[in-house]
Amino acid sequence: MADQKIKAVIPAAGLGTRFLPATKAMPKEMLPVVDKPAIQYVVEEAADAGIDDILVIIGRNKNAISNHFDSVPELEVKLTEKGDTGRLARVMKSSDLADIHFVRQGEPKGLGHAVLRAKTHVGDSSFAVLLGDDLIDERDPLLTEMIAEHERTGAAVIALMEVDPASIHMYGAAAVEPIAGSDAVRVTGLVEKPAQEDAPSNLAIIGRYVLPAAVFEILERTEPGKGGEIQLTDALQELATAAGGPGVVGVIFRGRRYDTGDRVDYIKAIVQLATDRDDLGPDLRPWLKEFAERL
């Protein structure tokens, strides 16, 4: 495992209906979070973890994503002529982050189906899956820890986070038990979007996974589950309960996470990230205080 190069898979074929009409013609992954599209934060996270081969699963009308990560010579020339080195560096960064590939999902049949579309590209190597709705603060590295845990154990590794029990129905929920001498936990069961009274815990699966290639074989025979879709959670449940296998391990994340999948949380994410920036925070923080006092 340690000698295999980890690749990353970013599913980005969703319709983004919660953000209509903004997402009628623009992919939800391209909605700006301060001054970068949401998906760039995810690609940067993978690159910061040492991953230089990234596959993005796209759907219809998602060409803006591939355009964003391509070079734009005419824009680069204009910025060079103006001597605008700061903006030039930011523009070029998006096309220099990694070797980025794209494949179509076609019909959206769920997260499990999207991950399965990566089989040919990934081959028999382990790989990471990063969902674009969850942005992980670069000051709280999570993916690096998950990759290290996978290399130690060979297990599928999922990111877990404690949430309000009243919100667990919005997530996959994990039943866990401690692992002696480790901060990680053994996952003994998974339930996709359970009712609060049926949830095995308040540990929610957030959008980061490090998976063995064996998950593809399971996904190929996984029947549609919750919502009539092929659920990655169902395949992970099989890995977790398979006798004699390395199973599934959970890394509990206690850092800063920004949820951009909901309109209110999306606005909160922008405010949180902007107030922490050296170039925006000094002007924004006093204004926010004044604004809050007027409410």
Backbone as CSV, one residue per row, in Angstrom:
resi,resn,N_x,N_y,N_z,CA_x,CA_y,CA_z,C_x,C_y,C_z
1,MET,0.821,-1.212,0.000,0.000,0.000,0.000,0.852,1.258,0.000
2,ALA,1.858,1.267,0.846,2.656,2.476,0.986,3.392,2.824,-0.298
3,ASP,3.661,1.788,-1.156,4.389,2.066,-2.371,3.461,2.357,-3.545
4,GLN,2.139,2.330,-3.314,1.192,2.660,-4.353,0.861,4.144,-4.279
5,LYS,0.707,4.746,-5.436,0.410,6.171,-5.493,-1.093,6.378,-5.342
6,ILE,-1.466,7.095,-4.300,-2.871,7.381,-4.068,-3.380,8.380,-5.101
7,LYS,-4.517,8.081,-5.705,-5.189,9.014,-6.599,-6.414,9.574,-5.873
8,ALA,-6.961,10.633,-6.401,-8.152,11.227,-5.805,-9.289,11.239,-6.815
9,VAL,-10.496,11.057,-6.302,-11.704,11.100,-7.107,-12.636,12.142,-6.484
10,ILE,-13.098,13.077,-7.303,-14.008,14.122,-6.828,-15.313,14.025,-7.616
11,PRO,-16.371,13.477,-7.016,-17.669,13.438,-7.707,-18.242,14.845,-7.830
12,ALA,-18.608,15.241,-9.042,-19.119,16.593,-9.267,-20.188,16.574,-10.351
13,ALA,-21.077,15.594,-10.276,-22.097,15.453,-11.315,-23.491,15.836,-10.826
14,GLY,-23.602,16.298,-9.575,-24.911,16.638,-9.029,-25.537,17.841,-9.720
15,LEU,-26.851,17.966,-9.603,-27.576,19.032,-10.292,-27.594,20.346,-9.519
16,GLY,-27.336,20.296,-8.222,-27.295,21.533,-7.440,-28.639,22.225,-7.343
17,THR,-29.719,21.453,-7.200,-31.065,22.027,-7.240,-31.338,22.987,-6.085
18,ARG,-30.626,22.830,-4.958,-30.881,23.722,-3.823,-30.415,25.148,-4.098
19,PHE,-29.610,25.330,-5.147,-29.100,26.666,-5.449,-29.687,27.246,-6.733
20,LEU,-30.761,26.642,-7.217,-31.418,27.225,-8.392,-31.999,28.592,-8.050
21,PRO,-31.982,29.560,-8.974,-31.581,29.426,-10.378,-30.088,29.640,-10.647
22,ALA,-29.282,29.899,-9.599,-27.855,30.152,-9.835,-27.185,28.989,-10.547
23,THR,-27.668,27.758,-10.285,-27.036,26.573,-10.859,-27.756,26.063,-12.107
24,LYS,-28.618,26.892,-12.661,-29.285,26.491,-13.904,-28.271,26.297,-15.017
25,ALA,-27.294,27.203,-15.102,-26.269,27.107,-16.144,-24.869,26.945,-15.577
26,MET,-24.706,27.181,-14.258,-23.391,27.078,-13.628,-23.358,25.866,-12.690
27,PRO,-22.342,25.019,-12.798,-22.233,23.901,-11.854,-22.146,24.408,-10.423
28,LYS,-22.801,23.712,-9.498,-22.764,24.161,-8.102,-21.332,24.161,-7.566
29,GLU,-20.486,23.291,-8.102,-19.094,23.227,-7.657,-18.302,24.474,-8.053
30,MET,-18.856,25.265,-8.979,-18.177,26.481,-9.424,-18.695,27.727,-8.710
31,LEU,-19.649,27.573,-7.809,-20.099,28.729,-7.048,-18.935,29.261,-6.228
32,PRO,-18.723,30.572,-6.210,-17.549,31.109,-5.518,-17.685,31.053,-4.006
33,VAL,-16.610,30.661,-3.360,-16.488,30.754,-1.909,-15.387,31.778,-1.671
34,VAL,-15.771,32.989,-1.358,-14.933,34.188,-1.362,-14.492,34.442,-2.810
35,ASP,-13.282,34.059,-3.192,-12.834,34.358,-4.552,-12.309,33.135,-5.300
36,LYS,-12.681,31.954,-4.831,-12.333,30.728,-5.546,-13.581,29.850,-5.633
37,PRO,-13.749,29.103,-6.721,-14.873,28.168,-6.762,-14.672,27.069,-5.724
38,ALA,-15.785,26.562,-5.207,-15.723,25.561,-4.136,-14.828,24.386,-4.504
39,ILE,-14.894,23.928,-5.747,-14.142,22.737,-6.123,-12.632,22.975,-6.079
40,GLN,-12.191,24.230,-6.230,-10.747,24.475,-6.163,-10.214,24.210,-4.759
41,TYR,-10.984,24.535,-3.732,-10.564,24.228,-2.364,-10.329,22.723,-2.200
42,VAL,-11.198,21.934,-2.817,-11.103,20.470,-2.687,-9.873,19.952,-3.425
43,VAL,-9.641,20.467,-4.629,-8.454,20.061,-5.390,-7.179,20.471,-4.646
44,GLU,-7.176,21.659,-4.068,-6.010,22.116,-3.304,-5.770,21.213,-2.099
45,GLU,-6.832,20.766,-1.451,-6.688,19.861,-0.307,-6.018,18.557,-0.728
46,ALA,-6.463,17.999,-1.859,-5.846,16.762,-2.354,-4.377,16.997,-2.693
47,ALA,-4.086,18.099,-3.356,-2.701,18.401,-3.728,-1.829,18.595,-2.490
48,ASP,-2.366,19.258,-1.469,-1.612,19.473,-0.234,-1.307,18.155,0.480
49,ALA,-2.138,17.131,0.231,-1.910,15.814,0.823,-0.951,14.969,-0.011
50,GLY,-0.391,15.568,-1.070,0.590,14.858,-1.886,0.005,14.119,-3.066
51,ILE,-1.262,14.343,-3.373,-1.914,13.672,-4.496,-1.767,14.541,-5.744
52,ASP,-1.236,13.954,-6.808,-1.041,14.734,-8.031,-1.818,14.183,-9.219
53,ASP,-2.684,13.196,-8.976,-3.508,12.599,-10.024,-4.955,12.622,-9.531
54,ILE,-5.777,13.459,-10.157,-7.139,13.683,-9.678,-8.129,13.455,-10.814
55,LEU,-9.161,12.672,-10.528,-10.231,12.424,-11.492,-11.503,13.098,-10.992
56,VAL,-12.077,13.956,-11.825,-13.329,14.622,-11.481,-14.460,13.963,-12.267
57,ILE,-15.488,13.519,-11.556,-16.647,12.895,-12.192,-17.657,13.999,-12.476
58,ILE,-17.915,14.276,-13.743,-18.795,15.380,-14.107,-20.044,14.856,-14.813
59,GLY,-21.031,15.723,-14.909,-22.257,15.400,-15.623,-22.479,16.383,-16.757
60,ARG,-23.690,16.398,-17.257,-24.050,17.294,-18.344,-23.917,18.754,-17.891
61,ASN,-23.490,19.617,-18.794,-23.363,21.054,-18.523,-22.344,21.366,-17.426
62,LYS,-21.305,20.562,-17.318,-20.287,20.797,-16.294,-18.945,21.214,-16.911
63,ASN,-18.967,21.665,-18.158,-17.714,22.004,-18.829,-16.977,23.154,-18.155
64,ALA,-17.696,23.990,-17.420,-17.039,25.108,-16.734,-15.988,24.614,-15.751
65,ILE,-16.178,23.407,-15.200,-15.208,22.865,-14.246,-13.890,22.571,-14.958
66,SER,-13.970,21.875,-16.081,-12.731,21.559,-16.806,-12.083,22.828,-17.344
67,ASN,-12.898,23.805,-17.766,-12.336,25.063,-18.249,-11.568,25.780,-17.142
68,HIS,-12.076,25.713,-15.924,-11.438,26.418,-14.816,-10.031,25.902,-14.560
69,PHE,-9.844,24.601,-14.683,-8.541,24.013,-14.388,-7.626,23.947,-15.608
70,ASP,-8.088,24.504,-16.718,-7.254,24.596,-17.918,-6.557,25.955,-17.925
71,SER,-5.492,26.056,-18.679,-4.808,27.345,-18.792,-5.596,28.268,-19.732
72,VAL,-5.454,29.575,-19.521,-6.134,30.568,-20.357,-5.060,31.532,-20.860
73,PRO,-4.366,31.180,-21.953,-3.203,31.960,-22.403,-3.497,33.436,-22.620
74,GLU,-4.669,33.760,-23.208,-4.952,35.166,-23.499,-5.080,35.998,-22.218
75,LEU,-5.684,35.405,-21.184,-5.794,36.104,-19.909,-4.430,36.241,-19.249
76,GLU,-3.632,35.182,-19.319,-2.295,35.227,-18.718,-1.415,36.279,-19.395
77,VAL,-1.551,36.410,-20.721,-0.775,37.417,-21.454,-1.189,38.822,-21.020
78,LYS,-2.496,39.060,-20.901,-2.980,40.389,-20.512,-2.498,40.764,-19.112
79,LEU,-2.565,39.805,-18.186,-2.114,40.085,-16.821,-0.602,40.316,-16.788
80,THR,0.122,39.580,-17.620,1.577,39.771,-17.701,1.904,41.155,-18.230
81,GLU,1.187,41.566,-19.275,1.427,42.891,-19.869,1.127,44.004,-18.875
82,LYS,0.131,43.800,-18.020,-0.225,44.797,-17.009,0.725,44.768,-15.810
83,GLY,1.548,43.719,-15.725,2.414,43.567,-14.564,1.664,43.163,-13.313
84,ASP,0.469,42.583,-13.492,-0.372,42.182,-12.358,0.034,40.775,-11.920
85,THR,1.174,40.697,-11.259,1.737,39.383,-10.918,0.904,38.640,-9.874
86,GLY,0.239,39.379,-9.004,-0.570,38.729,-7.973,-1.725,37.953,-8.576
87,ARG,-2.522,38.616,-9.426,-3.646,37.926,-10.058,-3.158,36.851,-11.021
88,LEU,-2.045,37.119,-11.701,-1.489,36.118,-12.620,-1.151,34.836,-11.877
89,ALA,-0.548,34.955,-10.721,-0.188,33.772,-9.932,-1.432,33.007,-9.503
90,ARG,-2.486,33.740,-9.123,-3.719,33.071,-8.685,-4.405,32.362,-9.847
91,VAL,-4.376,32.987,-11.021,-4.988,32.374,-12.203,-4.230,31.111,-12.603
92,MET,-2.911,31.187,-12.583,-2.103,30.046,-13.020,-2.117,28.898,-12.015
93,LYS,-2.341,29.221,-10.757,-2.318,28.181,-9.732,-3.336,27.087,-10.010
94,SER,-4.528,27.482,-10.458,-5.584,26.492,-10.657,-5.240,25.468,-11.734
95,SER,-4.402,25.848,-12.704,-4.033,24.910,-13.770,-2.747,24.158,-13.466
96,ASP,-2.096,24.498,-12.353,-0.826,23.856,-11.996,-0.931,22.966,-10.757
97,LEU,-2.140,22.804,-10.219,-2.295,22.096,-8.944,-1.983,20.610,-9.051
98,ALA,-2.432,19.992,-10.132,-2.299,18.538,-10.264,-2.602,18.146,-11.705
99,ASP,-2.429,16.870,-11.999,-2.832,16.309,-13.282,-4.304,15.931,-13.148
100,ILE,-5.185,16.743,-13.726,-6.622,16.597,-13.505,-7.287,15.991,-14.737
101,HIS,-8.055,14.946,-14.506,-8.763,14.233,-15.570,-10.269,14.344,-15.322
102,PHE,-11.051,14.069,-16.369,-12.496,14.175,-16.257,-13.156,12.974,-16.921
103,VAL,-14.251,12.504,-16.320,-15.045,11.446,-16.927,-16.509,11.748,-16.628
104,ARG,-17.378,11.421,-17.556,-18.805,11.677,-17.390,-19.462,10.552,-16.587
105,GLN,-20.380,10.943,-15.724,-21.161,9.934,-15.023,-22.333,9.468,-15.875
106,GLY,-22.818,10.349,-16.762,-23.992,10.004,-17.545,-25.221,10.195,-16.681
107,GLU,-25.972,9.145,-16.492,-27.166,9.216,-15.656,-26.785,9.249,-14.183
108,PRO,-27.255,10.237,-13.420,-26.907,10.301,-11.994,-27.629,9.225,-11.202
109,LYS,-26.878,8.229,-10.763,-27.468,7.102,-10.043,-26.945,6.994,-8.622
110,GLY,-26.391,8.083,-8.089,-25.938,8.058,-6.708,-24.433,8.121,-6.583
111,LEU,-23.991,8.368,-5.343,-22.558,8.503,-5.070,-21.805,7.217,-5.382
112,GLY,-22.393,6.079,-5.034,-21.724,4.813,-5.319,-21.482,4.622,-6.806
113,HIS,-22.453,4.999,-7.618,-22.312,4.890,-9.062,-21.244,5.851,-9.581
114,ALA,-21.202,7.058,-9.021,-20.179,8.025,-9.428,-18.784,7.495,-9.125
115,VAL,-18.608,6.924,-7.943,-17.301,6.363,-7.573,-16.945,5.203,-8.499
116,LEU,-17.921,4.403,-8.856,-17.671,3.269,-9.747,-17.171,3.721,-11.113
117,ARG,-17.563,4.912,-11.551,-17.100,5.429,-12.829,-15.587,5.668,-12.833
118,ALA,-14.981,5.681,-11.661,-13.534,5.917,-11.564,-12.724,4.630,-11.707
119,LYS,-13.369,3.493,-11.839,-12.666,2.207,-11.788,-11.538,2.109,-12.819
120,THR,-11.814,2.469,-14.056,-10.801,2.330,-15.101,-9.598,3.218,-14.823
121,HIS,-9.843,4.427,-14.369,-8.752,5.356,-14.109,-7.931,4.947,-12.900
122,VAL,-8.609,4.515,-11.856,-7.917,4.181,-10.606,-7.184,2.855,-10.710
123,GLY,-7.783,1.890,-11.390,-7.154,0.570,-11.488,-7.176,-0.153,-10.162
124,ASP,-6.043,-0.785,-9.789,-6.012,-1.585,-8.562,-5.337,-0.833,-7.412
125,SER,-5.227,0.474,-7.526,-4.621,1.281,-6.467,-5.683,1.756,-5.484
126,SER,-5.257,2.050,-4.271,-6.134,2.721,-3.330,-6.362,4.149,-3.806
127,PHE,-7.453,4.746,-3.348,-7.776,6.096,-3.813,-8.585,6.842,-2.758
128,ALA,-8.529,8.152,-2.853,-9.303,9.006,-1.962,-10.517,9.537,-2.704
129,VAL,-11.609,9.707,-1.971,-12.816,10.336,-2.508,-13.079,11.593,-1.687
130,LEU,-13.216,12.726,-2.376,-13.460,13.999,-1.709,-14.729,14.619,-2.284
131,LEU,-15.704,14.857,-1.432,-16.943,15.472,-1.870,-16.832,16.992,-1.773
132,GLY,-17.358,17.668,-2.773,-17.195,19.106,-2.856,-18.062,19.915,-1.916
133,ASP,-19.094,19.296,-1.319,-19.945,20.036,-0.385,-19.236,20.319,0.931
134,ASP,-18.268,19.495,1.284,-17.526,19.642,2.535,-16.165,20.260,2.246
135,LEU,-15.933,21.457,2.755,-14.618,22.076,2.643,-13.921,21.941,3.985
136,ILE,-12.722,21.392,3.970,-11.935,21.206,5.186,-10.876,22.299,5.233
137,ASP,-10.808,23.003,6.362,-9.869,24.101,6.496,-8.442,23.587,6.334
138,GLU,-7.647,24.314,5.549,-6.278,23.880,5.278,-5.420,23.858,6.535
139,ARG,-5.855,24.556,7.583,-5.118,24.557,8.841,-5.396,23.305,9.678
140,ASP,-6.361,22.503,9.256,-6.727,21.282,9.985,-6.654,20.090,9.044
141,PRO,-5.456,19.674,8.667,-5.329,18.600,7.668,-6.000,17.318,8.141
142,LEU,-6.845,16.784,7.292,-7.573,15.552,7.576,-7.147,14.432,6.640
143,LEU,-7.045,14.749,5.361,-6.784,13.717,4.364,-5.439,13.030,4.591
144,THR,-4.421,13.786,4.980,-3.108,13.203,5.240,-3.190,12.149,6.333
145,GLU,-3.942,12.458,7.389,-4.117,11.505,8.488,-4.861,10.261,8.025
146,MET,-5.854,10.447,7.173,-6.627,9.307,6.679,-5.780,8.396,5.795
147,ILE,-4.961,8.991,4.932,-4.085,8.192,4.075,-3.103,7.384,4.921
148,ALA,-2.551,8.027,5.946,-1.607,7.327,6.831,-2.292,6.162,7.543
149,GLU,-3.524,6.366,7.972,-4.280,5.299,8.645,-4.546,4.144,7.684
150,HIS,-4.861,4.454,6.447,-5.078,3.400,5.448,-3.796,2.617,5.186
151,GLU,-2.680,3.330,5.114,-1.411,2.649,4.858,-1.012,1.759,6.032
152,ARG,-1.385,2.170,7.244,-1.072,1.344,8.420,-1.918,0.088,8.495
153,THR,-3.185,0.208,8.123,-4.142,-0.870,8.410,-4.660,-1.606,7.182
154,GLY,-4.616,-0.964,6.014,-5.220,-1.548,4.824,-6.728,-1.407,4.796
155,ALA,-7.310,-0.829,5.831,-8.755,-0.677,5.917,-9.250,0.475,5.051
156,ALA,-10.528,0.412,4.702,-11.169,1.608,4.173,-11.268,2.608,5.318
157,VAL,-11.000,3.861,5.031,-10.991,4.889,6.087,-12.021,5.948,5.730
158,ILE,-12.881,6.264,6.693,-13.886,7.303,6.474,-13.715,8.396,7.525
159,ALA,-14.105,9.603,7.172,-14.045,10.719,8.112,-15.377,10.822,8.837
160,LEU,-15.313,10.934,10.149,-16.508,11.050,10.981,-16.455,12.345,11.768
161,MET,-17.622,12.885,12.063,-17.692,14.121,12.830,-18.945,14.084,13.697
162,GLU,-18.812,14.495,14.951,-19.969,14.547,15.828,-20.897,15.675,15.380
163,VAL,-22.191,15.351,15.264,-23.182,16.364,14.898,-24.319,16.318,15.908
164,ASP,-25.126,17.362,15.894,-26.326,17.380,16.718,-27.184,16.166,16.343
165,PRO,-27.594,15.339,17.321,-28.409,14.158,16.984,-29.640,14.496,16.141
166,ALA,-30.165,15.705,16.294,-31.338,16.099,15.517,-31.013,16.279,14.032
167,SER,-29.714,16.346,13.698,-29.302,16.540,12.305,-28.793,15.262,11.649
168,ILE,-28.749,14.170,12.384,-28.115,12.960,11.868,-28.847,12.399,10.651
169,HIS,-30.133,12.728,10.510,-30.900,12.221,9.370,-30.399,12.785,8.038
170,MET,-29.532,13.790,8.093,-28.982,14.386,6.875,-27.701,13.689,6.415
171,TYR,-27.207,12.731,7.198,-25.906,12.112,6.942,-26.014,10.584,6.972
172,GLY,-24.937,9.934,6.570,-24.744,8.552,6.934,-24.239,8.515,8.370
173,ALA,-24.686,7.558,9.146,-24.296,7.463,10.556,-23.538,6.164,10.789
174,ALA,-22.561,6.212,11.710,-21.683,5.065,11.946,-21.850,4.513,13.349
175,ALA,-21.886,3.187,13.452,-21.734,2.498,14.731,-20.253,2.161,14.866
176,VAL,-19.661,2.464,16.015,-18.212,2.321,16.152,-17.855,1.669,17.486
177,GLU,-16.611,1.187,17.532,-16.034,0.714,18.783,-14.578,1.168,18.819
178,PRO,-14.030,1.376,20.016,-12.653,1.891,20.104,-11.625,0.875,19.622
179,ILE,-10.482,1.400,19.191,-9.329,0.573,18.834,-8.250,0.848,19.870
180,ALA,-7.789,-0.175,20.527,-6.787,-0.006,21.586,-5.552,0.687,21.042
181,GLY,-5.108,1.718,21.760,-3.885,2.424,21.390,-3.997,3.322,20.184
182,SER,-5.213,3.641,19.764,-5.398,4.468,18.576,-6.489,5.498,18.815
183,ASP,-6.363,6.649,18.166,-7.426,7.650,18.202,-8.534,7.328,17.207
184,ALA,-8.250,6.433,16.266,-9.258,6.024,15.290,-10.224,5.032,15.932
185,VAL,-11.341,4.778,15.246,-12.349,3.846,15.748,-12.651,2.800,14.681
186,ARG,-13.040,1.619,15.143,-13.473,0.565,14.233,-14.941,0.771,13.900
187,VAL,-15.276,0.799,12.622,-16.666,0.980,12.210,-17.310,-0.397,12.086
188,THR,-18.371,-0.602,12.856,-19.048,-1.902,12.858,-20.341,-1.893,12.061
189,GLY,-20.819,-0.718,11.716,-22.048,-0.638,10.932,-22.280,0.780,10.433
190,LEU,-23.015,0.890,9.331,-23.302,2.189,8.718,-24.758,2.217,8.275
191,VAL,-25.398,3.353,8.491,-26.787,3.537,8.073,-26.883,4.856,7.324
192,GLU,-27.481,4.836,6.133,-27.599,6.046,5.325,-28.822,6.855,5.747
193,LYS,-28.600,8.083,6.209,-29.640,9.047,6.562,-30.740,8.446,7.439
194,PRO,-30.371,7.958,8.618,-31.370,7.346,9.491,-32.213,8.392,10.217
195,ALA,-33.402,8.010,10.634,-34.165,8.839,11.559,-33.391,8.922,12.870
196,GLN,-33.579,9.998,13.613,-32.811,10.202,14.835,-32.927,9.011,15.779
197,GLU,-34.122,8.465,15.895,-34.331,7.349,16.830,-33.694,6.052,16.346
198,ASP,-33.350,5.972,15.062,-32.749,4.749,14.510,-31.241,4.859,14.327
199,ALA,-30.676,6.045,14.575,-29.244,6.256,14.335,-28.405,5.520,15.364
200,PRO,-27.348,4.830,14.934,-26.492,4.105,15.883,-25.613,5.021,16.721
201,SER,-25.430,6.280,16.297,-24.623,7.256,17.042,-24.875,8.621,16.419
202,ASN,-24.218,9.628,16.976,-24.280,10.947,16.342,-23.005,11.225,15.549
203,LEU,-22.277,10.161,15.206,-21.084,10.289,14.369,-21.501,10.225,12.903
204,ALA,-21.401,11.361,12.242,-21.820,11.472,10.845,-20.643,11.266,9.908
205,ILE,-20.905,10.629,8.789,-19.889,10.485,7.747,-19.831,11.802,6.983
206,ILE,-18.671,12.431,6.980,-18.496,13.627,6.161,-17.720,13.234,4.902
207,GLY,-17.616,14.154,3.977,-17.241,13.786,2.621,-15.792,13.502,2.318
208,ARG,-15.141,12.659,3.125,-13.768,12.241,2.842,-13.647,10.740,3.088
209,TYR,-13.060,10.041,2.104,-12.889,8.592,2.185,-11.527,8.240,1.593
210,VAL,-10.893,7.203,2.125,-9.736,6.591,1.485,-10.071,5.109,1.362
211,LEU,-10.130,4.631,0.134,-10.728,3.332,-0.133,-9.777,2.399,-0.876
212,PRO,-9.873,1.097,-0.602,-9.138,0.125,-1.412,-9.869,-0.115,-2.718
213,ALA,-9.143,-0.549,-3.727,-9.762,-0.799,-5.032,-10.822,-1.897,-4.966
214,ALA,-10.789,-2.723,-3.908,-11.779,-3.793,-3.754,-13.206,-3.261,-3.674
215,VAL,-13.359,-1.980,-3.362,-14.710,-1.424,-3.250,-15.418,-1.420,-4.601
216,PHE,-14.669,-1.402,-5.703,-15.295,-1.381,-7.026,-16.095,-2.659,-7.270
217,GLU,-15.526,-3.806,-6.915,-16.222,-5.084,-7.103,-17.530,-5.098,-6.323
218,ILE,-17.507,-4.533,-5.129,-18.723,-4.482,-4.316,-19.749,-3.545,-4.954
219,LEU,-19.303,-2.392,-5.414,-20.227,-1.433,-6.019,-20.879,-1.995,-7.281
220,GLU,-20.156,-2.824,-7.994,-20.709,-3.391,-9.233,-21.919,-4.275,-8.964
221,ARG,-22.014,-4.830,-7.775,-23.173,-5.677,-7.447,-24.056,-5.076,-6.358
222,THR,-23.820,-3.832,-6.023,-24.659,-3.163,-5.028,-25.951,-2.694,-5.679
223,GLU,-27.072,-3.134,-5.123,-28.374,-2.736,-5.647,-28.712,-1.323,-5.180
224,PRO,-29.546,-0.613,-5.933,-29.979,0.713,-5.474,-30.582,0.629,-4.081
225,GLY,-30.230,1.617,-3.256,-30.712,1.635,-1.872,-31.548,2.860,-1.614
226,LYS,-31.214,3.603,-0.564,-31.981,4.783,-0.164,-32.091,5.761,-1.339
227,GLY,-33.312,6.215,-1.610,-33.538,7.159,-2.695,-33.451,6.541,-4.075
228,GLY,-33.389,5.198,-4.146,-33.288,4.532,-5.441,-31.926,4.685,-6.091
229,GLU,-30.914,5.054,-5.291,-29.576,5.283,-5.819,-28.594,4.237,-5.296
230,ILE,-27.499,4.058,-6.005,-26.431,3.166,-5.548,-25.625,3.920,-4.503
231,GLN,-25.714,3.463,-3.264,-25.137,4.194,-2.140,-23.746,3.657,-1.805
232,LEU,-22.776,4.556,-1.722,-21.440,4.174,-1.279,-21.494,3.613,0.138
233,THR,-22.395,4.142,0.963,-22.539,3.659,2.340,-22.853,2.176,2.376
234,ASP,-23.674,1.680,1.440,-24.022,0.259,1.420,-22.789,-0.602,1.123
235,ALA,-21.927,-0.135,0.214,-20.702,-0.882,-0.085,-19.758,-0.869,1.116
236,LEU,-19.677,0.261,1.805,-18.830,0.347,2.995,-19.358,-0.551,4.112
237,GLN,-20.675,-0.665,4.201,-21.261,-1.565,5.193,-20.802,-3.007,4.954
238,GLU,-20.734,-3.412,3.683,-20.262,-4.761,3.365,-18.789,-4.912,3.733
239,LEU,-17.976,-3.898,3.448,-16.565,-3.958,3.840,-16.413,-4.032,5.352
240,ALA,-17.268,-3.312,6.070,-17.163,-3.253,7.528,-17.481,-4.589,8.179
241,THR,-18.369,-5.353,7.565,-18.838,-6.598,8.183,-18.233,-7.852,7.559
242,ALA,-17.366,-7.686,6.543,-16.764,-8.853,5.890,-15.809,-9.568,6.846
243,ALA,-15.999,-10.861,7.016,-15.160,-11.640,7.925,-13.742,-11.738,7.383
244,GLY,-12.766,-11.476,8.238,-11.369,-11.647,7.867,-10.760,-10.507,7.085
245,GLY,-11.547,-9.503,6.731,-11.012,-8.377,5.970,-10.496,-7.280,6.881
246,PRO,-9.831,-6.296,6.316,-9.305,-5.188,7.128,-10.389,-4.268,7.659
247,GLY,-11.600,-4.351,7.067,-12.729,-3.599,7.588,-12.704,-2.128,7.255
248,VAL,-13.411,-1.368,8.076,-13.535,0.077,7.895,-13.135,0.763,9.195
249,VAL,-12.312,1.781,9.071,-11.837,2.546,10.217,-12.335,3.979,10.074
250,GLY,-12.705,4.578,11.181,-13.145,5.962,11.174,-12.124,6.876,11.836
251,VAL,-11.835,7.996,11.195,-11.020,9.057,11.785,-11.976,10.170,12.198
252,ILE,-12.015,10.487,13.480,-12.945,11.497,13.971,-12.318,12.879,13.825
253,PHE,-12.976,13.706,13.035,-12.459,15.041,12.727,-13.069,16.063,13.678
254,ARG,-12.211,16.832,14.313,-12.671,17.862,15.261,-12.229,19.263,14.831
255,GLY,-11.822,19.390,13.588,-11.348,20.675,13.095,-12.443,21.496,12.449
256,ARG,-12.021,22.435,11.604,-12.938,23.363,10.956,-13.414,22.806,9.618
257,ARG,-14.724,22.689,9.503,-15.355,22.174,8.288,-16.421,23.172,7.855
258,TYR,-16.488,23.394,6.549,-17.454,24.344,6.023,-18.393,23.609,5.064
259,ASP,-19.672,23.623,5.376,-20.669,22.923,4.572,-21.209,23.888,3.529
260,THR,-20.957,23.607,2.268,-21.444,24.482,1.201,-22.623,23.873,0.459
261,GLY,-23.197,22.798,0.994,-24.300,22.132,0.311,-25.660,22.720,0.611
262,ASP,-25.731,23.631,1.583,-26.974,24.264,1.985,-26.796,25.780,1.840
263,ARG,-27.839,26.504,1.464,-27.687,27.928,1.171,-27.216,28.728,2.388
264,VAL,-27.827,28.477,3.542,-27.424,29.219,4.739,-26.000,28.840,5.140
265,ASP,-25.675,27.555,5.130,-24.327,27.119,5.502,-23.288,27.604,4.496
266,TYR,-23.698,27.723,3.238,-22.808,28.263,2.212,-22.434,29.707,2.539
267,ILE,-23.414,30.504,2.936,-23.139,31.894,3.300,-22.258,31.949,4.549
268,LYS,-22.531,31.074,5.514,-21.695,31.022,6.724,-20.256,30.681,6.371
269,ALA,-20.078,29.764,5.445,-18.720,29.361,5.045,-17.961,30.537,4.456
270,ILE,-18.627,31.304,3.602,-17.969,32.460,2.995,-17.549,33.458,4.068
271,VAL,-18.452,33.739,5.011,-18.155,34.709,6.068,-17.004,34.220,6.938
272,GLN,-17.032,32.947,7.330,-15.974,32.406,8.187,-14.613,32.463,7.508
273,LEU,-14.564,32.041,6.255,-13.285,32.026,5.548,-12.788,33.446,5.267
274,ALA,-13.698,34.341,4.922,-13.288,35.711,4.613,-12.772,36.436,5.850
275,THR,-13.420,36.237,6.995,-12.982,36.943,8.207,-11.626,36.462,8.691
276,ASP,-11.227,35.255,8.315,-9.928,34.721,8.732,-8.791,35.151,7.813
277,ARG,-9.118,35.777,6.680,-8.077,36.142,5.721,-7.435,37.467,6.078
278,ASP,-6.120,37.529,5.897,-5.384,38.753,6.221,-5.782,39.920,5.327
279,ASP,-6.175,39.637,4.083,-6.496,40.730,3.161,-7.941,41.204,3.274
280,LEU,-8.812,40.413,3.893,-10.220,40.772,3.983,-10.710,40.939,5.422
281,GLY,-10.160,40.146,6.321,-10.622,40.142,7.707,-10.586,41.489,8.413
282,PRO,-9.495,42.257,8.310,-9.419,43.534,9.038,-10.550,44.502,8.699
283,ASP,-11.020,44.500,7.453,-12.134,45.372,7.078,-13.491,44.719,7.362
284,LEU,-13.541,43.406,7.235,-14.821,42.713,7.347,-15.273,42.528,8.797
285,ARG,-14.345,42.210,9.688,-14.732,41.913,11.071,-15.416,43.096,11.757
286,PRO,-14.877,44.335,11.703,-15.577,45.459,12.344,-16.968,45.700,11.740
287,TRP,-17.072,45.553,10.412,-18.374,45.743,9.766,-19.375,44.692,10.244
288,LEU,-18.934,43.435,10.390,-19.828,42.383,10.866,-20.343,42.690,12.271
289,LYS,-19.457,43.195,13.129,-19.876,43.543,14.487,-20.934,44.645,14.457
290,GLU,-20.708,45.667,13.644,-21.676,46.747,13.527,-22.998,46.240,12.955
291,PHE,-22.905,45.393,11.963,-24.108,44.844,11.338,-24.902,44.002,12.335
292,ALA,-24.195,43.152,13.107,-24.864,42.297,14.095,-25.584,43.132,15.151
293,GLU,-25.007,44.261,15.528,-25.625,45.111,16.544,-26.912,45.750,16.046
294,ARG,-27.059,45.875,14.723,-28.262,46.475,14.168,-29.400,45.482,14.013
295,LEU,-29.107,44.189,14.163,-30.136,43.169,13.965,-31.120,43.135,15.125
